[in-house]
Amino acid sequence: MTSSPVVAVVCGSRSDLPVLRGCFDVLDRYGIAWEASVISAHRQPDALGHYVRDAEARGVLLFVGAAGLAAHLPGVLASLTARPVIGVPLDGGALGGADALYSVVQMPPGVPVAAVAIGSAGAKNAAHLAARILALSDARLAAAVEAFRAEQAGGAELGVDPRSEPGTADR
Ligand code: RP5
């Protein structure tokens, strides 16, 4: 039996899905049950409201909203739910994602969105942050977060010689 999703990832367009791959992979790595949907805050506002109410009723604890351009999706999600919302600004073109970053991060007081970095780094960090939030009340997940941190810390490289690195002379 598969467990019911506790994280709902919503993006504004099917074109956003490839950059979210890292988010899904990290959620899988932590063993977090998730679901993904494509619902535009601008194009399908009614559908977004219905989806959030249904997701909450099914047990979703945390939402990730990802969008590019005038990225209002995470903010609208935060207006529709009292559960934590993590916003991932995506690079939608001419402004390189700065437009989406400002849209996601500049929320008015009382409607919080936890904004992460633009693009794939942010997509991965949305999943890591979701894991840390859910770990506050989930001992298995807390252990998984600590295991990841320990693994990451093990990657330190002491005494490297930068002169022997490929491409060093060209920089
Ligand atoms: C945003 O507009 C979406 O999140 C996407 O990043 C961007 C472009 O959407 P499409 O025109 O590809 O559907 O709402």
Backbone and ligand atoms as CSV (ligand in chain L), in Angstrom:
chain,resi,resn,atom,element,x,y,z
A,1,MET,N,N,0.844,-1.195,0.000
A,1,MET,CA,C,0.000,0.000,0.000
A,1,MET,C,C,0.879,1.245,0.000
A,2,THR,N,N,0.611,2.181,-0.898
A,2,THR,CA,C,1.383,3.416,-0.898
A,2,THR,C,C,0.758,4.395,0.095
A,3,SER,N,N,1.624,5.131,0.835
A,3,SER,CA,C,1.079,6.071,1.815
A,3,SER,C,C,0.559,7.315,1.102
A,4,SER,N,N,-0.373,7.989,1.738
A,4,SER,CA,C,-0.978,9.140,1.073
A,4,SER,C,C,-0.018,10.323,1.131
A,5,PRO,N,N,-0.013,11.165,0.103
A,5,PRO,CA,C,0.976,12.241,0.009
A,5,PRO,C,C,0.886,13.233,1.166
A,6,VAL,N,N,2.043,13.624,1.677
A,6,VAL,CA,C,2.099,14.681,2.692
A,6,VAL,C,C,2.663,15.981,2.117
A,7,VAL,N,N,3.324,15.875,0.963
A,7,VAL,CA,C,3.817,17.066,0.263
A,7,VAL,C,C,3.127,17.152,-1.101
A,8,ALA,N,N,2.584,18.322,-1.385
A,8,ALA,CA,C,1.980,18.571,-2.696
A,8,ALA,C,C,2.827,19.595,-3.424
A,9,VAL,N,N,3.348,19.203,-4.570
A,9,VAL,CA,C,4.125,20.118,-5.411
A,9,VAL,C,C,3.198,20.592,-6.533
A,10,VAL,N,N,3.052,21.910,-6.620
A,10,VAL,CA,C,2.196,22.486,-7.659
A,10,VAL,C,C,3.051,23.418,-8.506
A,11,CYS,N,N,2.970,23.263,-9.819
A,11,CYS,CA,C,3.677,24.202,-10.688
A,11,CYS,C,C,2.690,24.830,-11.660
A,12,GLY,N,N,3.103,25.969,-12.208
A,12,GLY,CA,C,2.178,26.762,-12.998
A,12,GLY,C,C,1.999,26.306,-14.420
A,13,SER,N,N,2.919,25.469,-14.896
A,13,SER,CA,C,2.857,25.024,-16.282
A,13,SER,C,C,3.568,23.690,-16.410
A,14,ARG,N,N,3.128,22.903,-17.370
A,14,ARG,CA,C,3.811,21.641,-17.657
A,14,ARG,C,C,5.276,21.910,-18.029
A,15,SER,N,N,5.541,23.100,-18.588
A,15,SER,CA,C,6.913,23.444,-18.981
A,15,SER,C,C,7.833,23.592,-17.767
A,16,ASP,N,N,7.250,23.685,-16.562
A,16,ASP,CA,C,8.062,23.804,-15.343
A,16,ASP,C,C,8.554,22.447,-14.826
A,17,LEU,N,N,7.940,21.365,-15.283
A,17,LEU,CA,C,8.208,20.056,-14.680
A,17,LEU,C,C,9.672,19.599,-14.750
A,18,PRO,N,N,10.375,19.800,-15.889
A,18,PRO,CA,C,11.752,19.281,-15.949
A,18,PRO,C,C,12.657,19.822,-14.843
A,19,VAL,N,N,12.541,21.112,-14.515
A,19,VAL,CA,C,13.436,21.692,-13.508
A,19,VAL,C,C,13.070,21.212,-12.104
A,20,LEU,N,N,11.884,20.653,-11.953
A,20,LEU,CA,C,11.463,20.158,-10.636
A,20,LEU,C,C,11.910,18.729,-10.375
A,21,ARG,N,N,12.562,18.128,-11.346
A,21,ARG,CA,C,13.004,16.739,-11.191
A,21,ARG,C,C,13.824,16.562,-9.908
A,22,GLY,N,N,14.716,17.528,-9.637
A,22,GLY,CA,C,15.553,17.421,-8.440
A,22,GLY,C,C,14.730,17.440,-7.164
A,23,CYS,N,N,13.638,18.189,-7.170
A,23,CYS,CA,C,12.741,18.226,-6.007
A,23,CYS,C,C,12.129,16.845,-5.776
A,24,PHE,N,N,11.630,16.249,-6.833
A,24,PHE,CA,C,10.998,14.935,-6.700
A,24,PHE,C,C,12.026,13.887,-6.264
A,25,ASP,N,N,13.235,13.966,-6.827
A,25,ASP,CA,C,14.276,12.992,-6.470
A,25,ASP,C,C,14.646,13.099,-4.991
A,26,VAL,N,N,14.768,14.338,-4.483
A,26,VAL,CA,C,15.139,14.510,-3.070
A,26,VAL,C,C,14.002,14.039,-2.158
A,27,LEU,N,N,12.771,14.352,-2.521
A,27,LEU,CA,C,11.635,13.859,-1.717
A,27,LEU,C,C,11.648,12.332,-1.679
A,28,ASP,N,N,11.906,11.705,-2.825
A,28,ASP,CA,C,11.982,10.238,-2.869
A,28,ASP,C,C,13.104,9.728,-1.985
A,29,ARG,N,N,14.218,10.422,-2.033
A,29,ARG,CA,C,15.371,9.998,-1.241
A,29,ARG,C,C,15.043,9.973,0.249
A,30,TYR,N,N,14.250,10.933,0.688
A,30,TYR,CA,C,13.855,10.981,2.102
A,30,TYR,C,C,12.678,10.053,2.406
A,31,GLY,N,N,12.114,9.431,1.382
A,31,GLY,CA,C,10.959,8.566,1.595
A,31,GLY,C,C,9.698,9.336,1.941
A,32,ILE,N,N,9.614,10.563,1.424
A,32,ILE,CA,C,8.434,11.400,1.664
A,32,ILE,C,C,7.418,11.155,0.541
A,33,ALA,N,N,6.189,10.836,0.925
A,33,ALA,CA,C,5.141,10.630,-0.082
A,33,ALA,C,C,4.697,11.983,-0.632
A,34,TRP,N,N,4.701,12.119,-1.958
A,34,TRP,CA,C,4.384,13.409,-2.587
A,34,TRP,C,C,3.481,13.206,-3.791
A,35,GLU,N,N,2.867,14.300,-4.193
A,35,GLU,CA,C,2.106,14.300,-5.440
A,35,GLU,C,C,2.424,15.605,-6.166
A,36,ALA,N,N,2.239,15.593,-7.467
A,36,ALA,CA,C,2.526,16.794,-8.264
A,36,ALA,C,C,1.329,17.138,-9.140
A,37,SER,N,N,1.117,18.438,-9.325
A,37,SER,CA,C,0.011,18.915,-10.152
A,37,SER,C,C,0.453,20.142,-10.937
A,38,VAL,N,N,-0.157,20.349,-12.074
A,38,VAL,CA,C,0.057,21.558,-12.863
A,38,VAL,C,C,-1.228,22.377,-12.806
A,39,ILE,N,N,-1.172,23.472,-12.054
A,39,ILE,CA,C,-2.347,24.358,-11.936
A,39,ILE,C,C,-1.823,25.795,-11.922
A,40,SER,N,N,-2.229,26.583,-12.867
A,40,SER,CA,C,-1.776,27.969,-12.926
A,40,SER,C,C,-2.655,28.859,-12.047
A,41,ALA,N,N,-1.996,29.655,-11.198
A,41,ALA,CA,C,-2.754,30.599,-10.351
A,41,ALA,C,C,-3.461,31.638,-11.198
A,42,HIS,N,N,-2.899,31.943,-12.354
A,42,HIS,CA,C,-3.490,32.959,-13.219
A,42,HIS,C,C,-4.560,32.385,-14.139
A,43,ARG,N,N,-4.284,31.189,-14.655
A,43,ARG,CA,C,-5.181,30.623,-15.664
A,43,ARG,C,C,-6.291,29.768,-15.068
A,44,GLN,N,N,-6.021,29.154,-13.891
A,44,GLN,CA,C,-7.018,28.248,-13.276
A,44,GLN,C,C,-7.195,28.546,-11.787
A,45,PRO,N,N,-7.544,29.795,-11.436
A,45,PRO,CA,C,-7.626,30.126,-9.999
A,45,PRO,C,C,-8.664,29.307,-9.245
A,46,ASP,N,N,-9.805,29.026,-9.858
A,46,ASP,CA,C,-10.830,28.244,-9.162
A,46,ASP,C,C,-10.352,26.814,-8.926
A,47,ALA,N,N,-9.719,26.240,-9.937
A,47,ALA,CA,C,-9.208,24.875,-9.796
A,47,ALA,C,C,-8.163,24.810,-8.688
A,48,LEU,N,N,-7.360,25.860,-8.545
A,48,LEU,CA,C,-6.329,25.869,-7.499
A,48,LEU,C,C,-6.979,25.847,-6.108
A,49,GLY,N,N,-8.034,26.631,-5.926
A,49,GLY,CA,C,-8.732,26.637,-4.643
A,49,GLY,C,C,-9.327,25.279,-4.314
A,50,HIS,N,N,-9.956,24.670,-5.303
A,50,HIS,CA,C,-10.545,23.337,-5.077
A,50,HIS,C,C,-9.458,22.326,-4.750
A,51,TYR,N,N,-8.344,22.423,-5.465
A,51,TYR,CA,C,-7.261,21.459,-5.252
A,51,TYR,C,C,-6.700,21.562,-3.833
A,52,VAL,N,N,-6.461,22.776,-3.365
A,52,VAL,CA,C,-5.870,22.949,-2.030
A,52,VAL,C,C,-6.805,22.385,-0.958
A,53,ARG,N,N,-8.087,22.669,-1.069
A,53,ARG,CA,C,-9.038,22.149,-0.066
A,53,ARG,C,C,-9.055,20.626,-0.084
A,54,ASP,N,N,-9.044,20.047,-1.268
A,54,ASP,CA,C,-9.056,18.586,-1.387
A,54,ASP,C,C,-7.756,17.983,-0.847
A,55,ALA,N,N,-6.626,18.613,-1.189
A,55,ALA,CA,C,-5.329,18.093,-0.738
A,55,ALA,C,C,-5.247,18.115,0.787
A,56,GLU,N,N,-5.695,19.192,1.390
A,56,GLU,CA,C,-5.694,19.264,2.859
A,56,GLU,C,C,-6.555,18.154,3.451
A,57,ALA,N,N,-7.715,17.940,2.873
A,57,ALA,CA,C,-8.626,16.908,3.389
A,57,ALA,C,C,-8.015,15.518,3.266
A,58,ARG,N,N,-7.126,15.339,2.273
A,58,ARG,CA,C,-6.473,14.034,2.082
A,58,ARG,C,C,-5.229,13.883,2.932
A,59,GLY,N,N,-4.812,14.936,3.639
A,59,GLY,CA,C,-3.681,14.806,4.555
A,59,GLY,C,C,-2.398,15.475,4.124
A,60,VAL,N,N,-2.442,16.260,3.057
A,60,VAL,CA,C,-1.233,16.999,2.667
A,60,VAL,C,C,-0.885,17.996,3.775
A,61,LEU,N,N,0.391,18.005,4.171
A,61,LEU,CA,C,0.837,18.855,5.285
A,61,LEU,C,C,1.592,20.092,4.824
A,62,LEU,N,N,2.115,20.051,3.607
A,62,LEU,CA,C,3.009,21.125,3.154
A,62,LEU,C,C,2.921,21.234,1.639
A,63,PHE,N,N,2.904,22.471,1.161
A,63,PHE,CA,C,2.809,22.712,-0.277
A,63,PHE,C,C,4.111,23.320,-0.792
A,64,VAL,N,N,4.514,22.896,-1.975
A,64,VAL,CA,C,5.594,23.536,-2.716
A,64,VAL,C,C,4.966,24.132,-3.967
A,65,GLY,N,N,5.174,25.434,-4.168
A,65,GLY,CA,C,4.671,26.091,-5.365
A,65,GLY,C,C,5.840,26.539,-6.219
A,66,ALA,N,N,5.820,26.223,-7.503
A,66,ALA,CA,C,6.919,26.589,-8.395
A,66,ALA,C,C,6.355,27.242,-9.640
A,67,ALA,N,N,6.898,28.402,-9.970
A,67,ALA,CA,C,6.402,29.094,-11.159
A,67,ALA,C,C,7.435,30.084,-11.655
A,68,GLY,N,N,7.284,30.451,-12.916
A,68,GLY,CA,C,8.154,31.455,-13.506
A,68,GLY,C,C,7.375,32.717,-13.835
A,69,LEU,N,N,8.074,33.689,-14.416
A,69,LEU,CA,C,7.490,34.993,-14.785
A,69,LEU,C,C,6.892,35.680,-13.551
A,70,ALA,N,N,5.690,36.226,-13.647
A,70,ALA,CA,C,5.050,36.853,-12.471
A,70,ALA,C,C,4.508,35.721,-11.603
A,71,ALA,N,N,5.399,35.147,-10.791
A,71,ALA,CA,C,5.131,33.865,-10.129
A,71,ALA,C,C,4.276,34.052,-8.875
A,72,HIS,N,N,2.976,34.104,-9.081
A,72,HIS,CA,C,2.066,34.319,-7.960
A,72,HIS,C,C,1.574,33.019,-7.333
A,73,LEU,N,N,1.905,31.901,-7.952
A,73,LEU,CA,C,1.374,30.621,-7.467
A,73,LEU,C,C,1.699,30.337,-6.002
A,74,PRO,N,N,2.976,30.462,-5.562
A,74,PRO,CA,C,3.242,30.175,-4.145
A,74,PRO,C,C,2.461,31.110,-3.214
A,75,GLY,N,N,2.387,32.376,-3.573
A,75,GLY,CA,C,1.659,33.324,-2.730
A,75,GLY,C,C,0.174,33.019,-2.663
A,76,VAL,N,N,-0.400,32.642,-3.790
A,76,VAL,CA,C,-1.827,32.295,-3.782
A,76,VAL,C,C,-2.045,31.026,-2.977
A,77,LEU,N,N,-1.116,30.073,-3.101
A,77,LEU,CA,C,-1.217,28.873,-2.258
A,77,LEU,C,C,-1.243,29.272,-0.781
A,78,ALA,N,N,-0.343,30.191,-0.408
A,78,ALA,CA,C,-0.278,30.625,1.000
A,78,ALA,C,C,-1.541,31.350,1.434
A,79,SER,N,N,-2.257,31.935,0.470
A,79,SER,CA,C,-3.517,32.598,0.810
A,79,SER,C,C,-4.649,31.596,1.011
A,80,LEU,N,N,-4.453,30.387,0.476
A,80,LEU,CA,C,-5.516,29.381,0.493
A,80,LEU,C,C,-5.376,28.368,1.614
A,81,THR,N,N,-4.197,28.323,2.248
A,81,THR,CA,C,-3.954,27.304,3.269
A,81,THR,C,C,-3.198,27.903,4.443
A,82,ALA,N,N,-3.351,27.293,5.618
A,82,ALA,CA,C,-2.560,27.683,6.786
A,82,ALA,C,C,-1.321,26.800,6.913
A,83,ARG,N,N,-1.176,25.832,6.009
A,83,ARG,CA,C,-0.013,24.931,6.075
A,83,ARG,C,C,1.197,25.597,5.408
A,84,PRO,N,N,2.406,25.146,5.741
A,84,PRO,CA,C,3.595,25.808,5.183
A,84,PRO,C,C,3.639,25.731,3.666
A,85,VAL,N,N,4.079,26.827,3.057
A,85,VAL,CA,C,4.254,26.884,1.602
A,85,VAL,C,C,5.698,27.280,1.307
A,86,ILE,N,N,6.338,26.478,0.484
A,86,ILE,CA,C,7.687,26.781,0.005
A,86,ILE,C,C,7.561,27.198,-1.455
A,87,GLY,N,N,8.169,28.334,-1.795
A,87,GLY,CA,C,8.059,28.852,-3.149
A,87,GLY,C,C,9.355,28.707,-3.918
A,88,VAL,N,N,9.260,28.165,-5.115
A,88,VAL,CA,C,10.437,28.002,-5.981
A,88,VAL,C,C,10.273,28.918,-7.193
A,89,PRO,N,N,11.082,29.993,-7.269
A,89,PRO,CA,C,11.027,30.848,-8.459
A,89,PRO,C,C,11.769,30.186,-9.610
A,90,LEU,N,N,11.173,30.217,-10.784
A,90,LEU,CA,C,11.791,29.569,-11.937
A,90,LEU,C,C,12.209,30.596,-12.974
A,91,ASP,N,N,13.239,30.232,-13.722
A,91,ASP,CA,C,13.741,31.100,-14.787
A,91,ASP,C,C,12.810,30.997,-15.986
A,92,GLY,N,N,11.997,32.041,-16.189
A,92,GLY,CA,C,11.008,31.990,-17.266
A,92,GLY,C,C,11.434,32.726,-18.519
A,93,GLY,N,N,12.648,33.245,-18.576
A,93,GLY,CA,C,13.053,33.887,-19.822
A,93,GLY,C,C,13.771,35.208,-19.647
A,94,ALA,N,N,13.178,36.295,-20.113
A,94,ALA,CA,C,13.873,37.571,-20.296
A,94,ALA,C,C,14.582,38.079,-19.051
A,95,LEU,N,N,14.013,37.892,-17.873
A,95,LEU,CA,C,14.603,38.446,-16.655
A,95,LEU,C,C,15.339,37.392,-15.824
A,96,GLY,N,N,15.518,36.217,-16.386
A,96,GLY,CA,C,16.364,35.200,-15.763
A,96,GLY,C,C,15.871,34.673,-14.433
A,97,GLY,N,N,14.618,34.838,-14.141
A,97,GLY,CA,C,14.080,34.331,-12.877
A,97,GLY,C,C,14.016,35.371,-11.779
A,98,ALA,N,N,14.642,36.555,-12.014
A,98,ALA,CA,C,14.574,37.614,-10.999
A,98,ALA,C,C,13.128,38.085,-10.821
A,99,ASP,N,N,12.378,38.092,-11.918
A,99,ASP,CA,C,10.959,38.454,-11.838
A,99,ASP,C,C,10.207,37.502,-10.912
A,100,ALA,N,N,10.453,36.205,-11.107
A,100,ALA,CA,C,9.774,35.199,-10.272
A,100,ALA,C,C,10.256,35.279,-8.824
A,101,LEU,N,N,11.575,35.509,-8.639
A,101,LEU,CA,C,12.122,35.604,-7.276
A,101,LEU,C,C,11.430,36.725,-6.500
A,102,TYR,N,N,11.360,37.892,-7.104
A,102,TYR,CA,C,10.702,39.013,-6.424
A,102,TYR,C,C,9.236,38.707,-6.141
A,103,SER,N,N,8.568,38.081,-7.098
A,103,SER,CA,C,7.154,37.752,-6.904
A,103,SER,C,C,6.960,36.784,-5.744
A,104,VAL,N,N,7.906,35.830,-5.616
A,104,VAL,CA,C,7.757,34.794,-4.577
A,104,VAL,C,C,8.157,35.330,-3.208
A,105,VAL,N,N,9.210,36.129,-3.168
A,105,VAL,CA,C,9.777,36.500,-1.867
A,105,VAL,C,C,9.080,37.711,-1.238
A,106,GLN,N,N,8.494,38.565,-2.059
A,106,GLN,CA,C,7.958,39.829,-1.535
A,106,GLN,C,C,6.488,39.703,-1.132
A,107,MET,N,N,6.236,38.754,-0.242
A,107,MET,CA,C,4.859,38.557,0.228
A,107,MET,C,C,4.505,39.565,1.315
A,108,PRO,N,N,3.248,39.983,1.358
A,108,PRO,CA,C,2.838,40.910,2.418
A,108,PRO,C,C,2.818,40.221,3.775
A,109,PRO,N,N,2.986,40.985,4.858
A,109,PRO,CA,C,2.997,40.395,6.198
A,109,PRO,C,C,1.723,39.599,6.468
A,110,GLY,N,N,1.894,38.425,7.057
A,110,GLY,CA,C,0.751,37.585,7.401
A,110,GLY,C,C,0.461,36.492,6.393
A,111,VAL,N,N,1.136,36.562,5.247
A,111,VAL,CA,C,0.924,35.520,4.225
A,111,VAL,C,C,2.304,34.988,3.818
A,112,PRO,N,N,2.906,34.144,4.667
A,112,PRO,CA,C,4.308,33.784,4.449
A,112,PRO,C,C,4.522,32.719,3.379
A,113,VAL,N,N,5.576,32.921,2.596
A,113,VAL,CA,C,6.087,31.900,1.678
A,113,VAL,C,C,7.582,31.777,1.946
A,114,ALA,N,N,8.049,30.569,2.132
A,114,ALA,CA,C,9.482,30.339,2.313
A,114,ALA,C,C,10.108,30.228,0.932
A,115,ALA,N,N,10.784,31.300,0.513
A,115,ALA,CA,C,11.342,31.342,-0.843
A,115,ALA,C,C,12.721,30.691,-0.871
A,116,VAL,N,N,12.943,29.867,-1.872
A,116,VAL,CA,C,14.255,29.256,-2.079
A,116,VAL,C,C,14.861,29.822,-3.368
A,117,ALA,N,N,16.012,29.306,-3.742
A,117,ALA,CA,C,16.759,29.854,-4.874
A,117,ALA,C,C,16.039,29.634,-6.203
A,118,ILE,N,N,16.464,30.389,-7.197
A,118,ILE,CA,C,15.893,30.270,-8.543
A,118,ILE,C,C,16.325,28.939,-9.179
A,119,GLY,N,N,15.369,28.233,-9.756
A,119,GLY,CA,C,15.688,27.096,-10.606
A,119,GLY,C,C,15.982,25.802,-9.877
A,120,SER,N,N,16.899,25.016,-10.451
A,120,SER,CA,C,17.085,23.643,-9.969
A,120,SER,C,C,17.640,23.585,-8.544
A,121,ALA,N,N,18.514,24.542,-8.164
A,121,ALA,CA,C,19.010,24.555,-6.779
A,121,ALA,C,C,17.847,24.768,-5.820
A,122,GLY,N,N,16.966,25.691,-6.159
A,122,GLY,CA,C,15.802,25.939,-5.322
A,122,GLY,C,C,14.854,24.754,-5.290
A,123,ALA,N,N,14.711,24.093,-6.418
A,123,ALA,CA,C,13.822,22.924,-6.460
A,123,ALA,C,C,14.310,21.853,-5.487
A,124,LYS,N,N,15.630,21.613,-5.490
A,124,LYS,CA,C,16.182,20.622,-4.554
A,124,LYS,C,C,16.027,21.107,-3.120
A,125,ASN,N,N,16.318,22.385,-2.883
A,125,ASN,CA,C,16.231,22.891,-1.506
A,125,ASN,C,C,14.793,22.936,-0.994
A,126,ALA,N,N,13.826,23.062,-1.889
A,126,ALA,CA,C,12.427,22.987,-1.453
A,126,ALA,C,C,12.165,21.636,-0.807
A,127,ALA,N,N,12.713,20.600,-1.406
A,127,ALA,CA,C,12.514,19.256,-0.846
A,127,ALA,C,C,13.297,19.080,0.454
A,128,HIS,N,N,14.529,19.601,0.495
A,128,HIS,CA,C,15.309,19.500,1.745
A,128,HIS,C,C,14.623,20.279,2.864
A,129,LEU,N,N,14.105,21.456,2.550
A,129,LEU,CA,C,13.421,22.250,3.575
A,129,LEU,C,C,12.130,21.570,4.015
A,130,ALA,N,N,11.406,21.001,3.077
A,130,ALA,CA,C,10.193,20.252,3.434
A,130,ALA,C,C,10.546,19.120,4.398
A,131,ALA,N,N,11.640,18.430,4.115
A,131,ALA,CA,C,12.054,17.323,4.981
A,131,ALA,C,C,12.368,17.824,6.387
A,132,ARG,N,N,13.057,18.968,6.474
A,132,ARG,CA,C,13.408,19.500,7.796
A,132,ARG,C,C,12.173,19.931,8.567
A,133,ILE,N,N,11.198,20.505,7.882
A,133,ILE,CA,C,9.959,20.926,8.554
A,133,ILE,C,C,9.194,19.695,9.037
A,134,LEU,N,N,9.020,18.725,8.172
A,134,LEU,CA,C,8.266,17.522,8.540
A,134,LEU,C,C,9.010,16.707,9.594
A,135,ALA,N,N,10.342,16.813,9.614
A,135,ALA,CA,C,11.144,16.067,10.586
A,135,ALA,C,C,10.895,16.527,12.021
A,136,LEU,N,N,10.344,17.714,12.182
A,136,LEU,CA,C,10.066,18.204,13.544
A,136,LEU,C,C,9.090,17.285,14.276
A,137,SER,N,N,8.268,16.574,13.526
A,137,SER,CA,C,7.307,15.665,14.170
A,137,SER,C,C,7.380,14.253,13.595
A,138,ASP,N,N,8.563,13.902,13.075
A,138,ASP,CA,C,8.717,12.584,12.448
A,138,ASP,C,C,10.151,12.111,12.698
A,139,ALA,N,N,10.292,11.190,13.641
A,139,ALA,CA,C,11.630,10.754,14.062
A,139,ALA,C,C,12.377,10.061,12.921
A,140,ARG,N,N,11.669,9.273,12.114
A,140,ARG,CA,C,12.341,8.595,11.000
A,140,ARG,C,C,12.933,9.617,10.031
A,141,LEU,N,N,12.141,10.636,9.760
A,141,LEU,CA,C,12.601,11.670,8.835
A,141,LEU,C,C,13.740,12.482,9.449
A,142,ALA,N,N,13.672,12.744,10.735
A,142,ALA,CA,C,14.762,13.473,11.409
A,142,ALA,C,C,16.065,12.703,11.257
A,143,ALA,N,N,16.010,11.395,11.375
A,143,ALA,CA,C,17.216,10.572,11.210
A,143,ALA,C,C,17.700,10.640,9.760
A,144,ALA,N,N,16.772,10.652,8.820
A,144,ALA,CA,C,17.153,10.717,7.404
A,144,ALA,C,C,17.813,12.060,7.074
A,145,VAL,N,N,17.306,13.135,7.670
A,145,VAL,CA,C,17.910,14.454,7.465
A,145,VAL,C,C,19.331,14.461,8.029
A,146,GLU,N,N,19.497,13.916,9.215
A,146,GLU,CA,C,20.845,13.867,9.814
A,146,GLU,C,C,21.779,12.996,8.976
A,147,ALA,N,N,21.260,11.902,8.444
A,147,ALA,CA,C,22.093,11.023,7.607
A,147,ALA,C,C,22.549,11.763,6.352
A,148,PHE,N,N,21.655,12.537,5.763
A,148,PHE,CA,C,22.039,13.311,4.572
A,148,PHE,C,C,23.109,14.342,4.926
A,149,ARG,N,N,22.922,15.017,6.051
A,149,ARG,CA,C,23.896,16.040,6.463
A,149,ARG,C,C,25.271,15.420,6.688
A,150,ALA,N,N,25.277,14.245,7.319
A,150,ALA,CA,C,26.551,13.567,7.589
A,150,ALA,C,C,27.214,13.166,6.274
A,151,GLU,N,N,26.416,12.670,5.337
A,151,GLU,CA,C,26.956,12.258,4.036
A,151,GLU,C,C,27.545,13.463,3.301
A,152,GLN,N,N,26.829,14.571,3.358
A,152,GLN,CA,C,27.274,15.784,2.686
A,152,GLN,C,C,28.567,16.318,3.313
A,153,ALA,N,N,28.630,16.241,4.637
A,153,ALA,CA,C,29.826,16.718,5.343
A,153,ALA,C,C,31.036,15.864,5.017
A,154,GLY,N,N,30.807,14.620,4.641
A,154,GLY,CA,C,31.905,13.713,4.310
A,154,GLY,C,C,32.590,14.042,3.008
A,155,GLY,N,N,32.059,15.001,2.259
A,155,GLY,CA,C,32.627,15.321,0.953
A,155,GLY,C,C,33.755,16.342,0.980
A,156,ALA,N,N,34.177,16.767,2.177
A,156,ALA,CA,C,35.246,17.768,2.242
A,156,ALA,C,C,36.540,17.221,1.644
A,157,GLU,N,N,37.273,18.076,0.923
A,157,GLU,CA,C,38.544,17.662,0.310
A,157,GLU,C,C,39.647,18.570,0.831
A,158,LEU,N,N,40.561,17.997,1.597
A,158,LEU,CA,C,41.635,18.779,2.210
A,158,LEU,C,C,42.869,18.773,1.315
A,159,GLY,N,N,43.560,19.894,1.264
A,159,GLY,CA,C,44.849,19.960,0.577
A,159,GLY,C,C,44.783,19.781,-0.931
A,160,VAL,N,N,43.706,20.263,-1.567
A,160,VAL,CA,C,43.653,20.152,-3.028
A,160,VAL,C,C,44.642,21.140,-3.667
A,161,ASP,N,N,45.159,20.762,-4.830
A,161,ASP,CA,C,46.055,21.652,-5.574
A,161,ASP,C,C,45.265,22.257,-6.730
A,162,PRO,N,N,44.837,23.517,-6.586
A,162,PRO,CA,C,43.992,24.106,-7.629
A,162,PRO,C,C,44.690,24.215,-8.968
A,163,ARG,N,N,46.053,24.213,-8.966
A,163,ARG,CA,C,46.778,24.355,-10.230
A,163,ARG,C,C,46.617,23.126,-11.107
A,164,SER,N,N,46.274,21.989,-10.500
A,164,SER,CA,C,46.139,20.770,-11.295
A,164,SER,C,C,44.696,20.507,-11.729
A,165,GLU,N,N,43.793,21.419,-11.378
A,165,GLU,CA,C,42.402,21.229,-11.769
A,165,GLU,C,C,42.228,21.584,-13.248
A,166,PRO,N,N,41.448,20.785,-13.989
A,166,PRO,CA,C,41.239,21.089,-15.401
A,166,PRO,C,C,40.631,22.473,-15.586
A,167,GLY,N,N,41.170,23.232,-16.534
A,167,GLY,CA,C,40.595,24.542,-16.860
A,167,GLY,C,C,41.045,25.667,-15.961
A,168,THR,N,N,41.866,25.384,-14.939
A,168,THR,CA,C,42.269,26.421,-13.996
A,168,THR,C,C,42.981,27.567,-14.708
A,169,ALA,N,N,43.852,27.242,-15.676
A,169,ALA,CA,C,44.664,28.257,-16.337
A,169,ALA,C,C,43.809,29.198,-17.183
A,170,ASP,N,N,42.633,28.723,-17.584
A,170,ASP,CA,C,41.792,29.529,-18.478
A,170,ASP,C,C,40.962,30.561,-17.723
A,171,ARG,N,N,40.882,30.440,-16.391
A,171,ARG,CA,C,39.953,31.312,-15.666
A,171,ARG,C,C,40.610,32.615,-15.270
L,1,RP5,C1,C,4.240,30.599,-15.363
L,1,RP5,O1,O,4.487,31.032,-16.633
L,1,RP5,C2,C,4.581,29.152,-15.377
L,1,RP5,O2,O,4.912,28.715,-14.088
L,1,RP5,C3,C,5.735,29.059,-16.318
L,1,RP5,O3,O,6.976,29.109,-15.635
L,1,RP5,C4,C,5.563,30.294,-17.162
L,1,RP5,C5,C,5.304,29.991,-18.606
L,1,RP5,O4,O,4.203,29.118,-18.712
L,1,RP5,P1,P,3.817,28.440,-20.114
L,1,RP5,O5,O,3.558,29.554,-21.082
L,1,RP5,O6,O,4.988,27.564,-20.508
L,1,RP5,O7,O,2.584,27.614,-19.828
L,1,RP5,O8,O,2.914,30.788,-14.985
